[in-house]
Amino acid sequence: MTTAPVADQLRLLDVQALDTRLQQLTHQRRTHPAHERATELAARLADLQAALVTSRTAVGDLRREVAKAEADVDQVRSRATRDQARLESAAVSAKDAQALTSEIAALARRQADLEEVELEVMERLEAHESALAEVTKARDEVLAQQEQAAAQLEGALAEIDAEVAQVTAERAQRAEGLDAGLVTLYDRLRGQLGGLGAAALRGRRCEGCRLDLNPSDVAKIQAAPPEQVVRCEECGRILVRGAEARASAS
């Protein structure tokens, strides 16, 4: 049978309240909305980075395609220029002149076809460069939002950590000098029962499990010596008597 001074049992409720607050702060730190915002932005950034790689690759491919189309047009244009120069010289025969005239006409048709291909590729490149600019802008905006969200999260966590430090110091002060057996029992029950190891008995109700005890159990509890540490028959938590009188006195 565990016994502890009545004052220690009452003070245990203060320790429990502080432990509960620490538990709440830990939960707040883990589930703060800023975490969700940071996760959302990270996912959006990953999508945009992937889109950026795809867009840059497409633009690079099209630029090479444009360069090839331009080179093809230049090659045909140069050949036509050379043929025209030969045709205009006095050193070609009538037969060669006829052949050069036919070739110049064929090169003109070829140049027109190549220029059409070049124009189509350039239009595609322009569209992809516009898309690349939009994706880059969106990526930069998300990066700025991510930086802002990180600062907000850091500030929110700093506030929580400051309160944790304050509550931890107060908890150590309130727990100092408590009966060792009482603390051992309390810590064990708190670990087993979701962080709540001690609760006040108010009338017939255990404030831990929020259930009303049957009259016979209440009678046994009230008849027990004040120093005896009693437990709730429903949840097994330490039941602290006298909390109501203490609250009234304060």
Secondary structure, 3 states (H helix, E strand, C coil): CCECCHHHHHHHHHHHHHHHHHHHHHHHHHHCHHHHHHHHHHHHHHHHHHHHHHHHHHHHHHHHHHHHHHHHHHHHHHHHHHHHHHHHCCCCCHHHHHHHHHHHHHHHHHHHHHHHHHHHHHHHHHHHHHHHHHHHHHHHHHHHHHHHHHHHHHHHHHHHHHHHHHHHHHHHHHHCCCCHHHHHHHHHHHHHCCCCCEEEEECCEECCCCEECCHHHHHHHHHCCCCECEECCCCCCEEECCHHHHHHHC
